[in-house]
Amino acid sequence: MTEDKKQLFEAIDAMKEEVFSLGKRLFNTPELGFYEYETGAIAKDWLDQSKIPYVDGISLTGLQATLGEGDYHIALMADMDALLVPIGDQYRPFHSCGHSIQVAVMLAVMRALHASDLLRDKAVKVSLLLTPAEEFIDLERRQALLDEGKIRFFSGKQNMIADGVLDDIDCVLSCHVSGSEHYAFDVGSRLAGFTAKKVIFKGKAAHSGVAAHQGKNAMHAAILLVQALSFLKDQFSKDAGVRLEPILTEGGRQMNVVPETAAVESYLRANTLEDLNRLRETFDRAATHMAGAIGVGVDIIETAGYLPFIQSEALVALLLSNMRAIVLDEQIERGVMSGASGDIGDVGNLLPSVQFGFSGIRGRVHSHTFSIEDPEHVYLDTAKVLLGVIADLVRDPTLRVRNSNFLKDKKQYLRQWLHF
């Protein structure tokens, strides 16, 4: 282990109790996307105590804190928001995806870097980016924020991309809870991409008992679409990772009236952008033809979700090297293909990026049973992996990766994916 890494690791160990306390405070302050005001206040309090400057109000509730100077710019990304989870007879905000852990880890990393000499007189700077609204939920309130001009897109990272926050970033490091019971870390995992569809069928109301034949039953078209979607999966290979779980969100309000309007909503998920685009076309074709079969009208509304996430192989190699300094090689899982999605996928399509997984939790992810079982591994080991990678990138310029076509790729992304 190099001397600089040894000093950074000692700094993390020395703030152990403070980090644990910070983590508990954040975990107990769950807030939904674009409303993470108390989370931001906790983060700013930590940065103020650490004497680290920052700019807040980024993508509404996010912030950026930067250390060092130079041409090569490393970003540490952490999600801020919580999920809505059923607890008792109500849905409540709860950190069941572990985003509070990410924030605590990255804040600890920034304090350790600031207290060290690692970035002194080096052509490298490191920025913490706390990003709101990763979870694709609470869309009605987000639509209201969009209508008010406070945000442009439903995702915090998508807003940051559009606002130019990433324009001078060269690579991105991030982490996320894995929920594994057998591995300490995972690297090189891939996330599926997704988009959201809402299909509104428009029929004609009539008395369902006396003159049903005079109506056009929109619900019938919706039911046909749900059935058709169950068959569409067979048009894709298993490796495509296609997932369709449609729900009926509208289908009539009175039993004695032929439903005039019906709605089907679904996420469309696939492991690659090619398969996702083919799935989008197939879905639209099915919706159009089911409407035609019943003789009703149809509107198809699409909301851009997140792109598939493919990690930087060069950065994955650095992660592996630094994980092996902390755990045995057999405790590291590689190349997991996850059906989950995240807006880190959008970032990864533009910049060399990684998001490694860490274990140490108890209960089920995305449920009220989620809790932190091994805080030393969750907070300290995870922070040490990140610090080790940063130290490697600072020490050896040949390890630094960047996308020289970023601005061109960003323009294409905004136009073709976000239709901006």
DAWOJO-V603131 format. One record per residue. N is the residue number from 1. RES is the residue in one letter. SS is DSSP state (a for helix, b for strand, c for the rest). PSI is psi as a letter, one per 20 degrees, with the letter a starting at -180 (none if undefined). Layout:
BEGIN
{{N & RES & SS & PSI} {N & RES & SS & PSI}}
END
This chain:
BEGIN
{{1 & M & c & p} {2 & T & c & r} {3 & E & a & h} {4 & D & a & h} {5 & K & a & g} {6 & K & a & g} {7 & Q & a & g} {8 & L & a & g} {9 & F & a & h} {10 & E & a & h} {11 & A & a & g} {12 & I & a & g} {13 & D & a & h} {14 & A & a & h} {15 & M & c & j} {16 & K & a & g} {17 & E & a & h} {18 & E & a & h} {19 & V & a & g} {20 & F & a & g} {21 & S & a & g} {22 & L & a & g} {23 & G & a & g} {24 & K & a & g} {25 & R & a & g} {26 & L & a & g} {27 & F & a & h} {28 & N & c & j} {29 & T & c & m} {30 & P & c & p} {31 & E & c & q} {32 & L & c & r} {33 & G & c & p} {34 & F & c & j} {35 & Y & c & k} {36 & E & c & l} {37 & Y & a & g} {38 & E & a & h} {39 & T & a & g} {40 & G & a & h} {41 & A & a & h} {42 & I & a & g} {43 & A & a & g} {44 & K & a & h} {45 & D & a & g} {46 & W & a & g} {47 & L & a & h} {48 & D & a & g} {49 & Q & a & h} {50 & S & a & i} {51 & K & c & l} {52 & I & c & p} {53 & P & c & q} {54 & Y & b & r} {55 & V & b & p} {56 & D & b & a} {57 & G & b & j} {58 & I & b & p} {59 & S & c & l} {60 & L & c & f} {61 & T & c & j} {62 & G & b & r} {63 & L & b & r} {64 & Q & b & p} {65 & A & b & p} {66 & T & b & p} {67 & L & b & q} {68 & G & b & r} {69 & E & b & q} {70 & G & b & r} {71 & D & b & h} {72 & Y & b & p} {73 & H & b & o} {74 & I & b & p} {75 & A & b & p} {76 & L & b & o} {77 & M & b & p} {78 & A & b & p} {79 & D & b & q} {80 & M & c & h} {81 & D & c & r} {82 & A & c & r} {83 & L & b & r} {84 & L & b & p} {85 & V & b & p} {86 & P & b & o} {87 & I & b & o} {88 & G & c & c} {89 & D & c & j} {90 & Q & b & q} {91 & Y & b & p} {92 & R & b & q} {93 & P & b & p} {94 & F & b & p} {95 & H & c & m} {96 & S & c & j} {97 & C & c & j} {98 & G & c & j} {99 & H & a & h} {100 & S & a & h} {101 & I & a & g} {102 & Q & a & g} {103 & V & a & g} {104 & A & a & g} {105 & V & a & g} {106 & M & a & h} {107 & L & a & h} {108 & A & a & g} {109 & V & a & g} {110 & M & a & g} {111 & R & a & g} {112 & A & a & g} {113 & L & a & g} {114 & H & a & h} {115 & A & a & i} {116 & S & c & r} {117 & D & c & j} {118 & L & c & g} {119 & L & c & i} {120 & R & c & p} {121 & D & c & k} {122 & K & c & q} {123 & A & b & l} {124 & V & b & p} {125 & K & b & q} {126 & V & b & p} {127 & S & b & p} {128 & L & b & p} {129 & L & b & o} {130 & L & b & o} {131 & T & b & p} {132 & P & c & r} {133 & A & c & l} {134 & E & c & h} {135 & E & c & p} {136 & F & c & m} {137 & I & c & r} {138 & D & c & l} {139 & L & a & h} {140 & E & a & g} {141 & R & a & h} {142 & R & a & h} {143 & Q & a & h} {144 & A & a & g} {145 & L & a & h} {146 & L & a & g} {147 & D & a & h} {148 & E & c & i} {149 & G & c & j} {150 & K & c & h} {151 & I & c & r} {152 & R & c & h} {153 & F & c & r} {154 & F & c & i} {155 & S & c & q} {156 & G & a & g} {157 & K & a & h} {158 & Q & a & h} {159 & N & a & g} {160 & M & a & g} {161 & I & a & g} {162 & A & a & h} {163 & D & c & i} {164 & G & c & j} {165 & V & c & h} {166 & L & c & j} {167 & D & c & h} {168 & D & c & j} {169 & I & c & q} {170 & D & c & h} {171 & C & b & r} {172 & V & b & p} {173 & L & b & p} {174 & S & b & r} {175 & C & b & r} {176 & H & b & q} {177 & V & b & q} {178 & S & c & h} {179 & G & c & j} {180 & S & c & q} {181 & E & c & i} {182 & H & c & h} {183 & Y & c & q} {184 & A & c & g} {185 & F & b & r} {186 & D & b & q} {187 & V & b & q} {188 & G & c & j} {189 & S & c & q} {190 & R & b & q} {191 & L & b & q} {192 & A & c & q} {193 & G & b & r} {194 & F & b & q} {195 & T & b & q} {196 & A & b & p} {197 & K & b & q} {198 & K & b & p} {199 & V & b & p} {200 & I & b & o} {201 & F & b & p} {202 & K & b & o} {203 & G & c & b} {204 & K & b & p} {205 & A & c & q} {206 & A & c & r} {207 & H & b & p} {208 & S & c & i} {209 & G & c & g} {210 & V & c & g} {211 & A & c & l} {212 & A & a & h} {213 & H & a & i} {214 & Q & a & i} {215 & G & c & r} {216 & K & b & o} {217 & N & c & o} {218 & A & a & h} {219 & M & a & h} {220 & H & a & g} {221 & A & a & h} {222 & A & a & g} {223 & I & a & g} {224 & L & a & h} {225 & L & a & g} {226 & V & a & g} {227 & Q & a & g} {228 & A & a & h} {229 & L & a & h} {230 & S & a & h} {231 & F & a & h} {232 & L & a & h} {233 & K & a & h} {234 & D & a & i} {235 & Q & a & i} {236 & F & c & q} {237 & S & c & r} {238 & K & a & h} {239 & D & a & i} {240 & A & a & h} {241 & G & c & k} {242 & V & c & p} {243 & R & b & p} {244 & L & b & o} {245 & E & c & m} {246 & P & c & q} {247 & I & b & q} {248 & L & b & o} {249 & T & b & i} {250 & E & b & q} {251 & G & c & k} {252 & G & c & q} {253 & R & c & i} {254 & Q & c & p} {255 & M & c & h} {256 & N & c & j} {257 & V & b & p} {258 & V & c & p} {259 & P & c & p} {260 & E & c & h} {261 & T & b & p} {262 & A & b & q} {263 & A & b & p} {264 & V & b & p} {265 & E & b & q} {266 & S & b & q} {267 & Y & b & q} {268 & L & b & o} {269 & R & b & q} {270 & A & b & q} {271 & N & c & h} {272 & T & c & q} {273 & L & a & h} {274 & E & a & g} {275 & D & a & h} {276 & L & a & g} {277 & N & a & h} {278 & R & a & h} {279 & L & a & h} {280 & R & a & g} {281 & E & a & g} {282 & T & a & g} {283 & F & a & g} {284 & D & a & h} {285 & R & a & g} {286 & A & a & g} {287 & A & a & g} {288 & T & a & g} {289 & H & a & h} {290 & M & a & h} {291 & A & a & g} {292 & G & a & h} {293 & A & a & h} {294 & I & a & i} {295 & G & c & k} {296 & V & c & r} {297 & G & b & r} {298 & V & b & p} {299 & D & b & p} {300 & I & b & o} {301 & I & b & p} {302 & E & b & p} {303 & T & b & p} {304 & A & b & p} {305 & G & b & c} {306 & Y & b & q} {307 & L & c & q} {308 & P & c & q} {309 & F & b & o} {310 & I & c & p} {311 & Q & c & q} {312 & S & c & p} {313 & E & a & h} {314 & A & a & g} {315 & L & a & h} {316 & V & a & g} {317 & A & a & h} {318 & L & a & h} {319 & L & a & g} {320 & L & a & g} {321 & S & a & g} {322 & N & a & h} {323 & M & a & h} {324 & R & c & i} {325 & A & c & i} {326 & I & c & h} {327 & V & c & r} {328 & L & c & q} {329 & D & a & h} {330 & E & a & i} {331 & Q & a & j} {332 & I & b & o} {333 & E & b & q} {334 & R & b & q} {335 & G & c & k} {336 & V & c & p} {337 & M & b & o} {338 & S & b & q} {339 & G & c & i} {340 & A & c & r} {341 & S & c & q} {342 & G & c & q} {343 & D & c & i} {344 & I & a & h} {345 & G & a & h} {346 & D & a & g} {347 & V & a & g} {348 & G & a & h} {349 & N & c & i} {350 & L & c & h} {351 & L & c & q} {352 & P & b & p} {353 & S & b & q} {354 & V & b & q} {355 & Q & b & o} {356 & F & b & q} {357 & G & b & q} {358 & F & b & q} {359 & S & c & a} {360 & G & c & j} {361 & I & b & r} {362 & R & b & q} {363 & G & c & a} {364 & R & c & p} {365 & V & c & q} {366 & H & c & k} {367 & S & c & r} {368 & H & c & i} {369 & T & c & i} {370 & F & c & p} {371 & S & b & r} {372 & I & b & o} {373 & E & c & h} {374 & D & c & n} {375 & P & a & h} {376 & E & a & g} {377 & H & a & g} {378 & V & a & g} {379 & Y & a & g} {380 & L & a & g} {381 & D & a & g} {382 & T & a & g} {383 & A & a & h} {384 & K & a & h} {385 & V & a & g} {386 & L & a & g} {387 & L & a & h} {388 & G & a & g} {389 & V & a & g} {390 & I & a & g} {391 & A & a & g} {392 & D & a & g} {393 & L & a & h} {394 & V & a & g} {395 & R & a & h} {396 & D & c & o} {397 & P & a & h} {398 & T & a & i} {399 & L & a & i} {400 & R & c & p} {401 & V & c & q} {402 & R & c & r} {403 & N & c & o} {404 & S & c & i} {405 & N & c & k} {406 & F & a & g} {407 & L & a & h} {408 & K & a & g} {409 & D & a & h} {410 & K & a & g} {411 & K & a & g} {412 & Q & a & g} {413 & Y & a & g} {414 & L & a & h} {415 & R & a & g} {416 & Q & a & h} {417 & W & c & g} {418 & L & c & i} {419 & H & c & l} {420 & F & c & none}}
END
